[in-house]
Amino acid sequence: MFEEGEKYMMRFALLGMATAIAVASPAQAEWKQYRDDSLGIYSYFPSEPVKTTGTYKAQLAKAAPSIILTAIDGDVTFKVEVVDFEKRAAEGANLMMEALNRDAGARGNTFTVTDFPLWDKGANAVYGTAVIIDKNDKDKTHIVEQVVFNKGKLYLISASVPGASPNRNSPGLARFIDSSQFYLKGYGIDFDTGHDYPLGDDDPLNRDNRPAAPDYVRPPGLVSGPLENVQ
């Protein structure tokens, strides 16, 4: 079994390996973290995302309101879609699996489950499922995605690119996926050590104070803990 810090590091590395990082990011963008308190998540985008509203549709979900954050860098689309299922929170497991099936399971698609990412610990734990999808559409779209259901919200965190594009191997895809965070009370990632831990918690049994692994390299630009709100 992995220790929590090792599990986080494995999560951080898996998508990078799976997308076979080989070339530079699609543009020399200035990546920044953006936070919206109403969404319960903040993510790292190559440019300020455009915030729109939409309607998420699926057979079980029917139609549900969603908020979408989108940034485009070259031919790569970075997106966080947050669907409001506050009144159907008890159906979260099925709604999450339906979303995975909708995005990955269509006829002709191929997909690989790469990880079951974990944010935080104990009562504040947030689990998700990470997949790599190659769609059977006209662009043979290549997608890396994390799907999470937490506190009445469905989160679809994805980076997509045409399959023939050299940017399908861009480190920006894994960078975007692995840097999204849920800013729960007492939660945070210490990017100086690579371990996740509850912020402001002095309980030594519930805080990861271990030093960084010898081969750990701090991701450039990422900020530990909550940021100023960006709407």
Residue frames relative to the residue before (quaternion, step in Angstrom):
aa qw qx qy qz dx dy dz
M 1.0000 0.0000 0.0000 0.0000 0.00 0.00 0.00
F 0.4192 -0.6984 0.5160 0.2651 3.57 -1.03 0.73
E 0.4537 -0.5932 0.5756 0.3332 3.52 -1.23 0.51
E 0.6703 -0.5267 0.3214 0.4123 3.59 -1.16 0.54
G 0.6645 0.5022 -0.3182 0.4528 3.59 0.89 -0.88
E 0.6477 0.5068 -0.3166 0.4727 3.57 1.02 -0.81
K 0.6280 0.5313 -0.3364 0.4585 3.57 1.03 -0.78
Y 0.6358 0.5139 -0.3375 0.4666 3.59 0.99 -0.78
M 0.6656 0.4978 -0.3143 0.4587 3.55 0.92 -0.90
M 0.6155 0.5303 -0.3470 0.4686 3.58 1.04 -0.72
R 0.6409 0.5155 -0.3252 0.4666 3.59 0.98 -0.86
F 0.6619 0.5223 -0.3112 0.4385 3.55 0.95 -0.91
A 0.7253 0.4532 -0.2442 0.4571 3.58 1.05 -0.79
L 0.5952 0.6447 -0.3729 0.3017 3.59 0.97 -0.84
L 0.7161 0.4457 -0.2871 0.4540 3.57 0.72 -0.97
G 0.5927 0.5590 -0.3639 0.4515 3.56 1.14 -0.62
M 0.6700 0.4747 -0.2996 0.4858 3.57 0.93 -0.86
A 0.6847 0.5202 -0.3025 0.4112 3.55 0.86 -0.97
T 0.7176 0.4077 -0.2604 0.5010 3.58 1.08 -0.60
A 0.3983 -0.7688 0.4395 0.2389 3.58 1.32 0.30
I 0.0742 -0.8406 0.5361 0.0206 3.55 0.67 1.12
A 0.1154 0.8270 -0.5385 0.1131 3.56 -0.61 1.11
V 0.7882 0.2534 -0.1322 0.5450 3.58 1.13 -0.48
A 0.6424 -0.5182 0.3923 0.4059 3.54 -1.31 0.19
S 0.6426 -0.5148 0.3880 0.4142 3.55 -1.27 0.33
P 0.6726 -0.5662 0.2935 0.3753 3.59 -1.11 0.65
A 0.7909 -0.0009 -0.0187 0.6116 3.59 1.13 -0.39
Q 0.5251 -0.6259 0.4679 0.3370 3.54 -1.20 0.45
A 0.0876 0.8320 -0.5360 0.1130 3.53 0.60 1.20
E 0.4042 -0.6785 0.5549 0.2614 3.52 -1.25 0.49
W 0.2354 -0.8119 0.5230 0.1088 3.55 -0.14 1.31
K 0.0209 0.7831 -0.6203 0.0394 3.54 -1.05 0.85
Q 0.4362 -0.6587 0.5363 0.2971 3.54 -1.25 0.42
Y 0.1195 -0.7758 0.6182 0.0406 3.53 -1.08 0.87
R 0.0994 -0.8036 0.5868 -0.0004 3.52 -0.93 0.97
D 0.0258 -0.7578 0.6520 0.0025 3.52 -1.09 0.82
D 0.4116 -0.7556 0.4508 0.2377 3.57 -0.36 1.25
S 0.6440 0.5531 -0.3350 0.4088 3.59 1.02 -0.72
L 0.7004 0.4788 -0.2624 0.4598 3.59 1.19 -0.47
G 0.4013 -0.7492 0.4538 0.2677 3.59 1.18 -0.32
I 0.7272 0.3394 -0.2158 0.5563 3.60 1.21 0.37
Y 0.0338 -0.7564 0.6403 0.1290 3.54 -1.24 0.33
S 0.1689 -0.8079 0.5646 0.0097 3.50 -1.06 0.93
Y 0.4556 -0.6830 0.5255 0.2233 3.50 -1.32 0.53
F 0.0301 -0.8282 0.5580 -0.0436 3.58 -0.41 1.26
P 0.5254 -0.6346 0.4573 0.3348 3.62 -1.15 0.49
S 0.7678 0.0424 -0.0476 0.6375 3.58 1.29 -0.25
E 0.6654 -0.4980 0.3383 0.4413 3.58 -1.19 0.33
P 0.3860 -0.7529 0.4791 0.2338 3.61 -0.65 1.04
V 0.4140 -0.6534 0.5718 0.2734 3.52 -1.28 0.52
K 0.2416 -0.7814 0.5651 0.1079 3.56 -0.85 1.04
T 0.0545 0.7925 -0.6021 0.0801 3.55 -0.72 1.13
T 0.3596 -0.6907 0.5698 0.2625 3.55 -1.32 0.15
G 0.0053 -0.8066 0.5908 -0.0170 3.53 -1.16 0.58
T 0.3983 -0.6701 0.5579 0.2848 3.53 -1.32 -0.25
Y 0.2550 -0.7580 0.5871 0.1256 3.54 -0.70 1.13
K 0.0500 -0.8209 0.5688 -0.0112 3.59 -0.78 1.03
A 0.2067 0.7269 -0.6385 0.1453 3.53 -1.07 0.87
Q 0.6957 -0.5097 0.2939 0.4121 3.56 -1.19 0.45
L 0.7238 0.3921 -0.2395 0.5148 3.60 0.83 -0.96
A 0.6825 0.5015 -0.2866 0.4478 3.56 0.91 -0.93
K 0.2321 -0.7562 0.5508 0.2662 3.57 1.14 -0.74
A 0.6704 -0.4326 0.3310 0.5039 3.63 -0.45 -1.11
A 0.0299 0.8038 -0.5891 0.0767 3.57 -0.75 1.07
P 0.5045 -0.6617 0.4530 0.3200 3.61 -0.98 0.76
S 0.0541 -0.7982 0.5997 0.0159 3.54 -1.08 0.76
I 0.2431 -0.7069 0.6401 0.1773 3.50 -1.36 0.40
I 0.1348 -0.8135 0.5656 0.0138 3.55 -0.83 1.04
L 0.1393 -0.7412 0.6526 0.0735 3.55 -1.02 0.94
T 0.0231 0.8211 -0.5657 0.0725 3.59 -0.64 1.12
A 0.0306 0.7520 -0.6583 0.0137 3.53 -1.10 0.85
I 0.1807 -0.7823 0.5901 0.0844 3.57 -1.01 0.85
D 0.0319 -0.7777 0.6274 -0.0235 3.55 -0.90 1.02
G 0.7891 -0.0693 -0.0042 0.6103 3.58 -0.17 1.26
D 0.7413 -0.3369 0.2614 0.5182 3.59 -0.65 -1.07
V 0.5260 0.5984 -0.4218 0.4328 3.58 1.23 0.46
T 0.1693 -0.7788 0.5995 0.0739 3.57 -0.89 0.98
F 0.1398 -0.7789 0.6100 0.0398 3.55 -0.73 1.15
K 0.0641 0.8348 -0.5357 0.1091 3.59 -0.62 1.08
V 0.0754 -0.7256 0.6811 0.0619 3.49 -1.24 0.74
E 0.0409 -0.7821 0.6218 -0.0004 3.56 -0.69 1.12
V 0.0993 -0.7904 0.6043 0.0147 3.56 -0.81 1.07
V 0.1347 -0.8153 0.5628 0.0215 3.56 -0.52 1.26
D 0.3621 -0.7598 0.5089 0.1805 3.56 -0.83 1.05
F 0.0963 0.7711 -0.6214 0.1002 3.54 -0.59 1.25
E 0.1134 0.8481 -0.5111 0.0815 3.57 1.11 0.71
K 0.7246 0.4282 -0.2504 0.4783 3.59 0.96 -0.81
R 0.7311 0.3606 -0.2202 0.5357 3.60 1.30 -0.07
A 0.1863 0.8344 -0.5032 0.1261 3.55 1.15 0.59
A 0.6141 0.5691 -0.3520 0.4185 3.61 1.06 -0.66
E 0.6813 0.4659 -0.2826 0.4888 3.61 1.23 -0.38
G 0.2855 0.8334 -0.4520 0.1402 3.56 1.30 0.12
A 0.6559 0.5241 -0.3300 0.4315 3.60 0.89 -0.90
N 0.6956 0.4626 -0.2801 0.4729 3.59 0.89 -0.89
L 0.6408 0.5212 -0.3288 0.4577 3.59 1.00 -0.75
M 0.6411 0.5126 -0.3219 0.4719 3.58 1.04 -0.74
M 0.6837 0.4747 -0.2982 0.4673 3.59 0.87 -0.88
E 0.6065 0.5376 -0.3592 0.4629 3.58 1.09 -0.63
A 0.6409 0.5273 -0.3255 0.4530 3.57 1.00 -0.81
L 0.6401 0.5108 -0.3215 0.4754 3.59 1.00 -0.81
N 0.6651 0.4991 -0.3000 0.4675 3.56 0.94 -0.87
R 0.6379 0.5374 -0.3237 0.4467 3.58 0.99 -0.83
D 0.7424 0.4282 -0.2285 0.4617 3.57 0.87 -0.98
A 0.8039 0.3191 -0.1410 0.4817 3.58 0.93 -0.88
G 0.7466 0.5125 -0.2195 0.3630 3.56 1.02 -0.81
A 0.4025 0.7261 -0.4853 0.2741 3.60 1.18 0.09
R 0.6428 -0.5506 0.3698 0.3833 3.56 -1.15 0.63
G 0.7959 0.2796 -0.2304 0.4852 3.55 -0.87 1.00
N 0.5672 0.5773 -0.3951 0.4346 3.59 1.22 -0.30
T 0.1547 -0.7299 0.6464 0.1595 3.54 -1.29 0.37
F 0.0231 0.8102 -0.5846 0.0346 3.57 -1.03 0.69
T 0.1642 -0.7520 0.6311 0.0960 3.51 -1.34 0.48
V 0.3118 -0.7057 0.6018 0.2067 3.56 -0.92 0.90
T 0.1859 -0.8385 0.5086 0.0604 3.57 -0.53 1.18
D 0.8142 -0.0595 0.0813 0.5718 3.60 1.08 -0.55
F 0.2545 -0.6867 0.6462 0.2147 3.50 -1.43 0.15
P 0.1650 -0.8526 0.4861 0.0979 3.58 0.38 1.25
L 0.1909 -0.7672 0.6071 0.0800 3.52 -1.21 0.70
W 0.0869 -0.7481 0.6558 0.0529 3.51 -1.02 0.91
D 0.8425 0.1086 -0.1162 0.5146 3.58 -0.96 0.95
K 0.3636 -0.7209 0.5554 0.1991 3.54 -1.34 -0.03
G 0.8191 0.3123 -0.1784 0.4468 3.51 -1.36 0.08
A 0.8538 -0.1282 0.1033 0.4939 3.54 -1.06 -0.84
N 0.7025 0.4526 -0.2630 0.4821 3.59 1.18 -0.51
A 0.3658 0.7714 -0.4694 0.2255 3.59 1.27 0.03
V 0.0814 -0.7524 0.6527 0.0352 3.55 -1.15 0.79
Y 0.0903 -0.7968 0.5973 0.0154 3.58 -0.68 1.13
G 0.0359 -0.7902 0.6110 0.0302 3.54 -1.21 0.53
T 0.3672 -0.6792 0.5741 0.2725 3.53 -1.35 -0.21
A 0.1808 -0.7868 0.5852 0.0758 3.57 -0.85 1.03
V 0.0085 -0.8082 0.5875 -0.0400 3.57 -0.89 0.97
I 0.2283 -0.6923 0.6573 0.1912 3.50 -1.38 0.36
I 0.0893 -0.8193 0.5661 -0.0180 3.57 -0.71 1.13
D 0.0779 -0.7340 0.6706 0.0736 3.53 -1.12 0.77
K 0.2454 -0.8273 0.4955 0.0991 3.53 -0.31 1.33
N 0.4085 -0.6900 0.5481 0.2378 3.54 -1.23 0.59
D 0.3658 0.6983 -0.5281 0.3158 3.57 0.69 1.13
K 0.7520 -0.4185 0.2490 0.4443 3.57 -1.27 0.07
D 0.7218 0.4128 -0.2420 0.5000 3.60 1.14 -0.60
K 0.3227 -0.7479 0.5062 0.2834 3.59 1.31 -0.13
T 0.0324 0.8766 -0.4792 0.0307 3.52 1.07 0.91
H 0.2364 -0.7507 0.6088 0.0999 3.53 -1.00 1.02
I 0.0250 -0.8217 0.5661 -0.0612 3.57 -0.68 1.15
V 0.0947 -0.7088 0.6894 0.1153 3.51 -1.21 0.66
E 0.0218 0.8333 -0.5430 0.1019 3.56 -0.75 1.04
Q 0.1299 -0.7261 0.6654 0.1150 3.51 -1.29 0.58
V 0.1294 -0.7808 0.6096 0.0459 3.56 -0.96 0.96
V 0.0050 0.8054 -0.5862 0.0873 3.54 -0.75 1.15
F 0.0860 -0.7395 0.6589 0.1078 3.57 -1.16 0.60
N 0.1508 0.7989 -0.5604 0.1580 3.58 -0.61 1.14
K 0.8669 -0.0564 0.0135 0.4951 3.54 -0.90 1.04
G 0.7653 -0.4128 0.2017 0.4507 3.55 0.79 1.07
K 0.6827 0.4284 -0.2969 0.5121 3.59 1.23 0.25
L 0.2711 -0.7214 0.6169 0.1598 3.53 -1.12 0.81
Y 0.1347 -0.7984 0.5857 0.0361 3.58 -0.75 1.11
L 0.0586 -0.7655 0.6408 -0.0005 3.55 -0.86 1.07
I 0.0305 -0.8145 0.5761 -0.0613 3.55 -0.23 1.33
S 0.1542 0.8382 -0.4986 0.1580 3.61 -0.29 1.17
A 0.1166 -0.7218 0.6742 0.1043 3.49 -1.38 0.47
S 0.0193 -0.8285 0.5576 -0.0482 3.58 -0.68 1.10
V 0.0089 -0.7856 0.6165 -0.0514 3.55 -1.18 0.72
P 0.5707 -0.5715 0.4360 0.3968 3.64 -1.05 0.55
G 0.5800 -0.6570 0.3633 0.3160 3.54 -0.90 0.97
A 0.6992 0.4701 -0.2758 0.4627 3.59 1.06 -0.67
S 0.5246 0.6577 -0.4055 0.3575 3.59 1.25 -0.19
P 0.4965 -0.6393 0.4848 0.3313 3.62 -1.00 0.69
N 0.6028 0.5843 -0.3561 0.4103 3.56 1.21 -0.41
R 0.4444 0.6609 -0.4814 0.3661 3.62 1.21 0.07
N 0.7065 0.4152 -0.2456 0.5178 3.58 1.26 -0.44
S 0.3772 0.7497 -0.4739 0.2668 3.57 1.25 0.23
P 0.4852 -0.6513 0.4923 0.3130 3.61 -1.01 0.73
G 0.5216 0.6552 -0.4097 0.3616 3.59 1.21 -0.31
L 0.5945 0.5738 -0.3724 0.4227 3.59 1.09 -0.61
A 0.7074 0.4297 -0.2578 0.4984 3.57 0.79 -1.02
R 0.6013 0.5731 -0.3566 0.4276 3.58 1.06 -0.74
F 0.6710 0.4943 -0.2933 0.4685 3.57 0.93 -0.91
I 0.6838 0.4998 -0.2954 0.4420 3.57 0.80 -1.00
D 0.7499 0.4353 -0.2335 0.4401 3.57 0.79 -1.00
S 0.6860 0.5009 -0.3032 0.4319 3.62 1.13 -0.32
S 0.4820 0.6472 -0.4599 0.3705 3.61 1.20 -0.05
Q 0.0552 -0.8093 0.5846 -0.0167 3.56 -0.98 0.90
F 0.3214 -0.6803 0.6176 0.2292 3.50 -1.28 0.55
Y 0.2065 -0.8028 0.5456 0.1233 3.56 -0.60 1.07
L 0.0220 0.8035 -0.5882 0.0892 3.52 0.22 1.34
K 0.6451 -0.5045 0.3934 0.4179 3.55 -1.24 0.35
G 0.8335 0.1702 -0.1411 0.5064 3.54 -0.78 1.04
Y 0.6172 0.5713 -0.3363 0.4238 3.59 1.24 0.21
G 0.2371 0.7752 -0.5749 0.1113 3.53 -1.18 0.50
I 0.3243 -0.6835 0.6077 0.2414 3.53 -1.37 0.17
D 0.2499 -0.7424 0.6017 0.1562 3.56 -0.91 0.92
F 0.2130 -0.8224 0.5155 0.1124 3.57 -0.10 1.26
D 0.5462 0.5970 -0.4123 0.4187 3.61 1.22 -0.15
T 0.7782 0.2805 -0.1584 0.5392 3.58 1.14 -0.56
G 0.4460 -0.7010 0.4498 0.3276 3.59 1.19 -0.43
H 0.5978 0.5618 -0.3621 0.4426 3.59 1.26 0.15
D 0.3423 -0.6976 0.5780 0.2489 3.56 -1.18 0.55
Y 0.0636 0.7987 -0.5906 0.0960 3.55 -1.05 0.73
P 0.5120 -0.6193 0.4764 0.3569 3.61 -1.14 0.43
L 0.3841 -0.7243 0.5272 0.2234 3.56 -0.78 1.02
G 0.8319 0.2190 -0.1620 0.4835 3.56 -1.09 0.73
D 0.5825 0.5608 -0.3754 0.4531 3.58 1.21 0.36
D 0.1934 -0.8212 0.5303 0.0836 3.59 -0.51 1.15
D 0.4288 0.6888 -0.4761 0.3391 3.58 1.23 0.16
P 0.3597 -0.7722 0.4716 0.2281 3.64 -0.40 1.14
L 0.6357 0.5243 -0.3388 0.4541 3.60 1.21 -0.34
N 0.7614 0.3300 -0.1663 0.5327 3.58 1.25 -0.26
R 0.6688 0.4292 -0.3019 0.5267 3.57 1.14 0.61
D 0.3004 -0.7751 0.5338 0.1551 3.56 -0.77 1.00
N 0.0138 0.8313 -0.5522 0.0623 3.56 -0.13 1.31
R 0.3560 0.7498 -0.4992 0.2488 3.60 1.18 0.27
P 0.5285 -0.6091 0.4695 0.3594 3.60 -1.11 0.53
A 0.6427 -0.5186 0.3933 0.4042 3.52 -1.26 0.34
A 0.5696 -0.5719 0.4603 0.3696 3.56 -1.19 0.54
P 0.6455 -0.5649 0.3403 0.3852 3.62 -1.06 0.67
D 0.7588 0.3659 -0.2040 0.4986 3.60 1.03 -0.74
Y 0.4123 0.7279 -0.4650 0.2895 3.60 1.26 0.18
V 0.1135 -0.7651 0.6319 0.0497 3.55 -1.02 0.92
R 0.4106 -0.7306 0.4891 0.2416 3.57 -0.64 1.10
P 0.4502 -0.6785 0.5005 0.2941 3.63 -0.82 0.93
P 0.4630 -0.7021 0.4573 0.2891 3.61 -0.80 0.90
G 0.8518 0.2593 -0.1687 0.4229 3.53 -1.08 0.78
L 0.5849 0.5970 -0.3921 0.3844 3.60 1.12 -0.41
V 0.2647 -0.7765 0.5616 0.1075 3.53 -1.03 0.88
S 0.3626 -0.7305 0.5351 0.2205 3.57 -0.88 0.92
G 0.8177 0.2802 -0.1992 0.4618 3.54 -1.08 0.76
P 0.7286 -0.4453 0.2997 0.4254 3.58 -1.31 0.12
L 0.2688 -0.7481 0.5886 0.1475 3.54 -1.21 0.63
E 0.6578 -0.4338 0.3988 0.4691 3.51 -1.30 -0.02
N 0.5233 -0.6557 0.4388 0.3220 3.57 -0.97 0.81
V 0.0872 -0.7705 0.6303 0.0376 3.56 -1.01 0.90
Q 0.1488 -0.8036 0.5722 0.0687 3.58 -0.52 1.13
